[in-house]
């Protein structure tokens, strides 16, 4: 059955369209959101806000069912944050990126990410905040590459992986920046199945996902399941303050440690005389 178009939300940047989020429905109660923001679907304010709006439209204007998200760019699901934009845009994390993550985490319908290409860093987080993930078996890697970039993970970025994955997979992901291809991602429980849209539709039917939100508690159940992560998403200012305090304490620790080492070297040199 051909997917029928429902609506389109523009992704705006600098007062001009830089992409779109297009909603189609291939079957009753099945909604596909295809986001396309060249070259690689970076998580900037306009991108996040457009997906949030599309999710709002589906929740408040259409019968509930299941939401599938995917990329209109073959090579990338999302290549993550634009670090300059994130660093220089006031309120980006609580009002855009974390707002999108929270929307997905507590969305009142099942969500499935069809990861058709690379999902790095924030793009990997975006996929992880969905309820289910179907991954291209022959193209793309899933990777948290903050170790290679020298960028620490904020609590809400890290906890979703800690809550959904085993400690062994989580360790390799964070402390080794391991790149997971399709086979490794499936074996590690990061994704639920390998395939494309055909496999997604079979998955939706097998799990009866279009029926799961009918009682009205689906989003509430997810919020309770992932209470820890939800707390980090909602407590960004609190966590930022804590991080600043920890950085200050680490600076003090380093200073004290350097003094101890200098004193030890001084005494060691005296002992040689």
C-alpha positions in Angstrom: 0.0 0.0 0.0 1.4 3.4 -1.0 2.0 5.9 1.8 -0.5 8.7 1.7 0.8 12.2 2.5 -0.7 13.9 5.6 1.3 17.1 6.3 4.7 18.7 6.0 6.6 20.9 8.6 9.4 23.1 7.3 12.8 23.2 9.0 13.7 26.8 9.1 17.2 28.3 9.4 18.1 32.0 9.1 14.6 32.8 7.8 14.7 30.3 5.0 13.8 26.6 4.6 16.7 24.3 5.2 14.7 21.0 5.2 11.4 19.4 6.0 9.6 16.9 8.2 7.1 15.0 6.1 4.4 12.9 7.5 2.9 10.0 5.5 0.6 7.1 6.5 1.1 3.7 4.8 -1.7 2.0 6.8 -4.3 3.1 9.3 -2.8 4.2 12.6 0.8 4.1 11.2 2.5 7.4 10.8 5.9 7.9 9.2 7.9 11.1 9.9 10.7 11.6 7.4 13.1 14.3 8.3 15.5 15.8 5.7 17.9 18.5 6.7 21.0 18.4 4.5 23.8 17.5 4.6 23.4 15.2 7.7 20.4 16.1 9.9 22.3 18.0 12.6 20.5 18.5 15.9 20.1 22.3 15.8 17.2 24.3 17.2 15.1 24.4 14.0 15.5 20.6 13.4 14.4 19.7 17.0 11.5 22.2 17.1 10.1 21.0 13.7 10.1 17.3 14.9 8.4 18.4 18.2 5.7 20.2 16.2 5.2 17.2 14.0 4.7 15.0 17.0 2.3 17.6 18.5 0.3 17.5 15.3 0.0 13.8 15.3 -1.0 13.6 19.0 -3.6 16.3 18.8 -5.0 16.1 15.3 -5.0 12.4 14.3 -6.2 9.1 15.8 -3.4 7.6 17.9 -1.4 4.7 16.6 2.4 4.2 16.1 5.0 6.8 15.0 8.0 5.8 12.8 10.8 8.2 12.2 13.5 8.0 9.6 15.8 10.1 7.5 15.4 11.3 3.9 19.2 11.2 3.6 20.5 7.8 2.8 23.9 8.1 4.4 22.8 9.6 7.7 20.0 9.1 10.2 21.6 12.0 12.1 25.2 13.1 12.6 24.5 14.6 16.0 25.0 18.0 17.4 26.4 21.1 15.8 28.7 21.9 18.7 29.1 25.6 17.8 25.3 26.0 17.6 24.8 24.1 20.9 27.4 26.1 22.7 26.3 29.5 21.4 22.5 29.2 21.5 20.9 30.2 24.8 18.6 27.5 26.1 19.4 25.0 23.3 19.6 22.0 25.6 16.5 22.4 27.8 14.3 24.1 25.2 15.2 22.1 22.1 17.3 19.0 22.2 16.3 17.8 25.6 12.7 18.9 24.9 12.7 16.6 21.9 14.2 13.8 23.9 11.6 14.2 26.6 8.8 14.3 24.0 9.9 11.0 22.6 10.6 9.4 26.0 7.1 10.2 27.3 5.2 10.2 24.0 1.7 8.7 24.3 2.2 6.4 21.3 4.8 3.8 20.5 7.8 5.3 18.6 10.1 3.4 16.2 13.3 4.8 14.8 14.2 3.4 11.3 17.9 4.1 11.4 18.8 4.0 7.7 22.3 5.3 8.0 24.9 6.6 10.4 23.7 7.7 13.9 26.6 9.4 15.7 26.7 11.1 19.2 23.4 13.1 19.5 22.0 11.3 16.5 22.5 8.0 18.3 20.8 9.5 21.4 17.9 10.6 19.2 17.4 7.0 18.1 17.8 5.7 21.6 15.0 7.9 23.0 12.6 6.0 20.7 10.9 2.9 22.1 12.2 0.7 19.3 15.0 0.8 16.7 15.3 -1.0 13.4 18.7 -0.6 11.8 20.0 -0.9 8.3 21.9 -4.1 8.1 24.4 -3.0 5.4 24.9 0.7 5.9 25.9 2.9 8.8 27.3 2.8 12.3 25.9 3.6 15.7 28.5 5.4 17.8 29.0 7.6 20.8 32.2 9.4 19.8 32.4 11.9 22.6 35.6 10.2 23.8 37.3 10.9 20.4 35.9 14.5 20.4 37.0 15.3 23.9 33.4 16.2 24.9 31.9 15.0 28.2 28.4 13.5 28.2 25.7 15.4 30.1 23.6 13.1 32.4 20.6 13.0 30.1 22.8 12.0 27.2 24.3 9.1 29.1 21.6 7.8 31.3 19.3 6.6 28.5 22.0 4.2 27.3 22.7 3.1 30.9 19.0 2.4 31.5 18.4 0.6 28.2 21.6 -1.4 27.7 23.8 -3.9 29.5 26.8 -2.7 31.4 29.2 -4.4 29.0 27.7 -2.7 25.9 27.5 0.6 27.7 31.1 0.5 28.7 32.3 -0.3 25.2 30.1 2.4 23.8 31.3 5.2 26.2 34.8 4.3 27.2 36.0 2.8 23.8 33.8 4.8 21.4 33.0 1.5 19.7 31.3 1.7 16.3 28.4 -0.8 16.1 27.4 -2.1 12.8 24.2 -3.9 12.2 25.2 -7.3 13.5 26.9 -6.0 16.6 24.0 -3.6 17.3 21.5 -6.4 17.2 23.6 -8.8 19.3 24.2 -6.0 21.9 20.4 -5.3 22.2 20.9 -1.8 20.9 18.4 -2.4 18.1 15.4 -4.6 18.0 15.7 -5.8 14.4 17.7 -5.3 11.2 16.0 -4.2 8.0 14.2 -1.4 6.2 10.6 -0.2 6.0 9.3 -3.6 5.1 10.7 -5.0 8.3 9.4 -2.1 10.3 5.9 -2.7 9.1 6.2 -6.4 9.9 7.5 -5.4 13.4 4.6 -3.0 14.0 2.1 -5.7 13.0 3.8 -8.5 15.1 4.0 -6.3 18.2 0.5 -4.8 17.6 1.9 -1.4 18.2 -1.0 0.5 16.7 -3.1 -0.8 19.6 -0.8 0.0 22.5 -1.9 3.5 23.2 -5.6 2.9 23.3 -5.9 2.8 27.2 -4.2 6.2 27.5 -1.4 5.3 29.9 1.3 4.4 27.4 3.3 7.6 27.9 2.8 7.5 31.7 4.2 4.0 31.9 7.3 5.1 29.9 7.8 8.1 32.2 7.8 5.8 35.2 10.1 3.2 33.5 12.7 5.9 32.8 12.2 8.1 35.8 15.9 8.6 36.2 16.5 9.9 32.7 13.4 12.0 32.8 14.7 13.7 35.9 17.9 14.6 34.1 16.0 16.0 31.1 13.8 18.1 33.4 16.7 19.1 35.7 19.2 20.5 33.2 19.9 23.7 35.2 20.4 21.7 38.4 22.8 19.3 36.6 24.7 22.1 34.9 25.3 23.6 38.4 26.4 20.2 39.7 28.8 19.8 36.7 30.3 23.2 37.4 30.9 22.4 41.0 32.5 19.0 40.1 34.8 20.8 37.6 35.8 23.2 40.3 36.5 20.3 42.7 38.5 18.5 40.1 40.6 21.6 39.5 41.3 21.8 43.2 42.2 18.1 43.2 44.6 18.5 40.4 46.3 21.5 42.0 46.7 19.6 45.3 48.0 16.5 43.5 50.6 18.5 41.5 51.8 20.0 44.8 52.2 16.5 46.4 54.1 15.3 43.4 56.4 18.4 43.4 57.1 17.8 47.1 57.8 14.1 46.5 60.2 14.9 43.7 62.0 17.5 45.9 62.4 15.0 48.7 63.5 12.3 46.3 66.2 14.5 44.9 67.4 15.3 48.4 67.7 11.6 49.2 70.0 11.1 46.2 72.5 13.6 47.5 
